[in-house]
Amino acid sequence: MSNAPYVPPKVWHDETTSGGEFAKINRPAAGPTHDRTLPVGKHPLQLYSLATPNGVKVTILLEELLALGQTDAEYDAWLIRIGDGDQFSSGFVEVNPNSKIPALLDRSVEPAQRVFESGSILLYLAEKFGKFLPTATAQRTEALNWLFWQMGAAPYLGGGFGHFYAYAPEKLEYPINRFTMEAKRQLDVLDRRLAESRYLAGDEYSIADIAVWPWYGQLVRGNLYSAAEFLAVHQYTHVQRWAEEIASRPAVQRGQRVNRTWGDEDSQVAERHSSEDLD
């Protein structure tokens, strides 16, 4: 590559590939690239997803609801291979015009309700079933504070730090330093909160924890971007305590396996259509 400094053009055009692991699925336009009808199973809830941190949020919540005996939370989880561009099918775009996983279709209502963006799905399900979201105003607001904190903060961790540290075609000092600083600041925000509270919203486990854990909990446990040593995550003792407590929950362990196609074979359940798929 040239060592000359990059000078942005007056008008940007998509004329060169950006390189990197996800370059082939990045494009500057929305909408479908091909026709495909999404499959539909027998359960009220149809999930179209992949076991990325955002996808895992939803499967964890669904498994937690089922563990409480909420049988109406039964779901079919269909695999969306984002590396193959499944998220750009006409059927998927109908459920999520933003072409990002996860996407949910609730067929228990008429007409069927689409729900997209992981935070919106968590809030929708928590309200639908009356679980994992406090009802008292102060506690509910605190849970939503942290839910929306995650939605705003994680792009700096994933698209910022994770991209430039783990996925970019070359290591660049400025963006790595910039987003490392922000990732550590965010971990410090969480650590200070969890020093005074068992869970993010207080004494109750909530959708705030379910949203944050797949990103920051897995980061400090060494399961995200292979960056635990680089970020010196041992400093964040309260986040570590919280992360391990949530990791020990059976529903969390089940939810992590759904729509997973990498890692140990025992951890992979590409599609889930009944609880027996996770046995």
C-alpha positions as CSV (number, residue, x, y, z in Angstrom):
1,M,0.0,0.0,0.0
2,S,1.1,3.6,-0.6
3,N,2.5,5.5,2.3
4,A,1.1,8.8,0.9
5,P,-1.6,10.3,3.1
6,Y,-5.2,9.7,2.1
7,V,-6.9,12.8,0.7
8,P,-10.7,12.4,0.5
9,P,-12.3,13.2,-2.8
10,K,-14.8,16.0,-3.2
11,V,-17.5,13.4,-3.8
12,W,-17.1,9.8,-2.6
13,H,-17.8,7.0,-5.1
14,D,-17.8,3.2,-4.4
15,E,-15.1,2.4,-6.8
16,T,-12.6,0.4,-4.8
17,T,-13.0,-2.5,-2.3
18,S,-12.2,-1.6,1.3
19,G,-10.7,-5.0,2.1
20,G,-11.1,-6.8,5.3
21,E,-13.2,-9.8,6.3
22,F,-16.6,-8.2,5.7
23,A,-15.7,-6.2,2.6
24,K,-17.8,-8.3,0.2
25,I,-21.1,-7.7,2.1
26,N,-20.6,-3.9,2.6
27,R,-22.4,-1.7,0.1
28,P,-23.6,1.9,0.1
29,A,-27.2,1.1,-0.7
30,A,-30.2,-0.5,1.1
31,G,-32.8,-2.9,-0.2
32,P,-32.7,-6.5,-1.4
33,T,-30.2,-8.0,-3.7
34,H,-32.1,-11.2,-4.5
35,D,-35.5,-12.8,-4.0
36,R,-36.0,-15.3,-1.3
37,T,-38.9,-16.0,0.9
38,L,-38.0,-16.5,4.6
39,P,-38.9,-19.9,6.1
40,V,-41.7,-20.0,8.7
41,G,-41.9,-22.6,11.5
42,K,-44.7,-23.7,13.8
43,H,-44.1,-21.4,16.8
44,P,-45.6,-17.9,17.4
45,L,-42.1,-16.3,17.3
46,Q,-39.9,-16.5,14.2
47,L,-36.3,-15.3,14.7
48,Y,-33.9,-14.8,11.9
49,S,-30.5,-14.4,13.3
50,L,-26.8,-15.4,13.8
51,A,-25.0,-15.9,17.1
52,T,-23.1,-12.6,17.1
53,P,-23.4,-10.6,20.3
54,N,-26.5,-8.8,19.0
55,G,-28.1,-12.1,18.0
56,V,-27.3,-13.8,21.2
57,K,-29.1,-11.1,23.2
58,V,-32.4,-12.3,21.8
59,T,-31.9,-16.0,22.1
60,I,-30.8,-15.6,25.7
61,L,-33.9,-13.7,26.6
62,L,-36.1,-16.2,24.8
63,E,-34.5,-19.1,26.7
64,E,-34.8,-17.1,30.0
65,L,-38.5,-16.7,29.3
66,L,-39.0,-20.4,28.5
67,A,-37.1,-21.2,31.8
68,L,-39.8,-19.3,33.6
69,G,-42.5,-21.4,32.0
70,Q,-43.6,-18.8,29.4
71,T,-44.6,-21.4,26.8
72,D,-45.8,-18.7,24.4
73,A,-42.2,-17.7,24.1
74,E,-41.5,-20.8,22.0
75,Y,-39.6,-19.9,18.9
76,D,-38.1,-21.0,15.7
77,A,-34.6,-19.6,15.1
78,W,-33.6,-19.6,11.5
79,L,-29.9,-19.2,10.5
80,I,-29.0,-16.0,8.6
81,R,-25.5,-16.4,7.2
82,I,-24.4,-12.7,7.0
83,G,-21.2,-13.7,5.2
84,D,-23.3,-15.1,2.4
85,G,-25.5,-12.0,2.2
86,D,-28.7,-13.7,3.5
87,Q,-29.7,-10.5,5.2
88,F,-30.1,-8.9,1.8
89,S,-32.9,-11.3,0.6
90,S,-36.3,-9.8,-0.2
91,G,-37.9,-11.7,2.7
92,F,-35.4,-10.5,5.3
93,V,-35.6,-6.9,4.1
94,E,-39.3,-7.1,4.6
95,V,-38.8,-7.9,8.3
96,N,-35.8,-5.6,8.7
97,P,-35.3,-2.9,6.1
98,N,-31.9,-2.2,7.7
99,S,-30.6,-5.7,6.7
100,K,-29.1,-6.5,10.1
101,I,-29.6,-9.4,12.4
102,P,-31.5,-10.2,14.5
103,A,-35.0,-9.8,13.2
104,L,-38.1,-11.1,14.8
105,L,-41.6,-11.8,13.4
106,D,-44.3,-12.2,16.0
107,R,-47.1,-14.3,14.4
108,S,-49.2,-14.4,17.6
109,V,-50.8,-11.2,16.6
110,E,-52.8,-10.2,13.5
111,P,-51.3,-8.8,11.4
112,A,-47.9,-10.3,12.3
113,Q,-45.6,-7.8,13.9
114,R,-42.1,-7.3,12.7
115,V,-39.5,-6.2,15.3
116,F,-36.0,-5.2,14.4
117,E,-32.9,-3.8,16.2
118,S,-31.8,-6.0,19.1
119,G,-32.7,-3.4,21.8
120,S,-36.2,-3.0,20.4
121,I,-36.7,-6.8,20.3
122,L,-35.6,-7.1,23.9
123,L,-38.0,-4.3,25.0
124,Y,-40.8,-5.8,22.9
125,L,-40.4,-9.2,24.4
126,A,-40.0,-8.0,28.0
127,E,-43.2,-5.9,27.7
128,K,-45.1,-8.7,25.9
129,F,-44.3,-11.2,28.7
130,G,-44.0,-8.9,31.6
131,K,-40.6,-10.2,32.6
132,F,-37.0,-9.0,33.0
133,L,-38.0,-5.3,33.0
134,P,-38.9,-3.7,36.4
135,T,-42.3,-2.2,36.8
136,A,-41.5,0.5,39.3
137,T,-40.7,3.7,37.5
138,A,-37.3,4.3,38.9
139,Q,-36.0,0.8,38.4
140,R,-37.6,0.5,34.9
141,T,-36.0,3.8,33.9
142,E,-32.6,2.6,35.2
143,A,-32.9,-0.6,33.2
144,L,-33.8,1.4,30.0
145,N,-30.9,3.8,30.7
146,W,-28.5,0.9,30.5
147,L,-30.3,-0.8,27.6
148,F,-30.0,2.4,25.5
149,W,-26.4,2.9,26.8
150,Q,-25.5,-0.4,25.2
151,M,-27.2,0.5,21.9
152,G,-25.2,3.7,21.7
153,A,-21.9,2.4,23.1
154,A,-21.4,-1.0,21.4
155,P,-20.8,0.4,17.9
156,Y,-17.6,2.0,19.3
157,L,-16.6,-1.4,20.7
158,G,-17.6,-3.4,17.6
159,G,-17.4,-1.3,14.6
160,G,-14.7,0.8,16.2
161,F,-12.3,-1.1,18.3
162,G,-13.2,-4.6,17.1
163,H,-13.0,-3.7,13.4
164,F,-9.7,-1.9,13.5
165,Y,-8.1,-4.3,16.1
166,A,-9.3,-7.6,14.7
167,Y,-10.7,-7.3,11.2
168,A,-9.2,-4.3,9.3
169,P,-6.8,-5.4,6.5
170,E,-4.0,-3.5,8.1
171,K,-3.2,-2.3,11.6
172,L,-3.5,1.5,11.9
173,E,-2.2,3.2,15.0
174,Y,-4.7,6.1,15.1
175,P,-8.0,4.3,15.0
176,I,-6.7,1.5,17.2
177,N,-5.6,4.0,19.9
178,R,-8.7,6.0,19.5
179,F,-11.2,3.1,19.9
180,T,-9.1,1.3,22.6
181,M,-9.3,4.4,24.7
182,E,-13.1,4.5,24.2
183,A,-13.5,0.7,24.9
184,K,-11.6,1.1,28.2
185,R,-13.6,4.2,29.1
186,Q,-16.8,2.2,28.6
187,L,-15.5,-0.7,30.7
188,D,-14.7,1.8,33.4
189,V,-18.3,3.1,33.2
190,L,-19.6,-0.4,33.7
191,D,-17.1,-1.2,36.5
192,R,-18.1,1.8,38.5
193,R,-21.8,1.0,38.2
194,L,-21.3,-2.7,39.1
195,A,-19.2,-1.7,42.1
196,E,-22.5,-0.3,43.6
197,S,-25.0,-2.7,42.2
198,R,-25.3,-6.5,41.6
199,Y,-26.9,-5.9,38.2
200,L,-27.0,-2.9,35.9
201,A,-30.6,-1.8,36.9
202,G,-30.1,-2.7,40.6
203,D,-30.8,-5.9,42.4
204,E,-32.8,-7.5,39.5
205,Y,-31.4,-9.2,36.5
206,S,-33.0,-7.5,33.5
207,I,-32.9,-6.9,29.7
208,A,-30.1,-4.4,30.4
209,D,-27.8,-7.1,31.6
210,I,-28.9,-9.4,28.7
211,A,-28.1,-6.6,26.2
212,V,-24.7,-5.7,27.7
213,W,-23.3,-9.1,28.6
214,P,-22.8,-10.5,25.1
215,W,-20.5,-7.6,24.3
216,Y,-18.8,-6.5,27.5
217,G,-19.2,-9.6,29.5
218,Q,-17.8,-11.7,26.8
219,L,-15.0,-9.2,26.2
220,V,-13.7,-9.4,29.8
221,R,-14.1,-13.2,29.7
222,G,-11.7,-13.4,26.8
223,N,-14.3,-14.4,24.2
224,L,-14.4,-11.3,22.0
225,Y,-11.7,-10.1,19.6
226,S,-9.0,-12.0,21.5
227,A,-8.4,-8.7,23.1
228,A,-8.6,-9.4,26.9
229,E,-4.8,-9.0,27.5
230,F,-4.5,-6.0,25.2
231,L,-7.3,-4.2,27.1
232,A,-6.0,-5.4,30.5
233,V,-9.5,-6.4,31.4
234,H,-8.3,-7.8,34.7
235,Q,-8.6,-4.2,36.0
236,Y,-12.4,-4.3,35.8
237,T,-13.0,-6.6,38.7
238,H,-16.7,-5.7,39.2
239,V,-17.4,-6.3,35.5
240,Q,-15.6,-9.7,35.8
241,R,-17.8,-10.7,38.8
242,W,-21.0,-9.7,36.9
243,A,-19.9,-11.4,33.7
244,E,-19.1,-14.7,35.4
245,E,-22.4,-14.7,37.4
246,I,-24.4,-14.2,34.2
247,A,-22.4,-16.8,32.3
248,S,-23.3,-19.4,34.9
249,R,-27.1,-19.1,34.1
250,P,-28.4,-22.2,32.2
251,A,-30.6,-20.1,29.9
252,V,-27.6,-17.9,29.0
253,Q,-25.6,-21.1,28.2
254,R,-28.4,-22.4,26.0
255,G,-29.0,-19.1,24.2
256,Q,-25.4,-18.7,23.2
257,R,-25.6,-22.0,21.2
258,V,-28.5,-21.0,19.0
259,N,-27.6,-20.0,15.4
260,R,-24.0,-20.7,16.1
261,T,-21.9,-22.2,13.3
262,W,-18.4,-21.9,14.7
263,G,-16.3,-23.1,17.7
264,D,-16.6,-26.4,19.4
265,E,-19.1,-28.7,17.8
266,D,-21.0,-29.1,21.0
267,S,-21.6,-25.3,21.1
268,Q,-23.2,-25.2,17.7
269,V,-27.0,-25.3,17.1
270,A,-27.4,-23.8,13.7
271,E,-31.2,-23.7,13.9
272,R,-33.5,-24.1,16.9
273,H,-37.1,-25.3,16.4
274,S,-37.7,-27.0,19.8
275,S,-36.1,-27.2,23.2
276,E,-34.9,-30.7,22.2
277,D,-32.5,-29.1,19.8
278,L,-30.5,-27.8,22.7
279,D,-30.4,-31.1,24.6
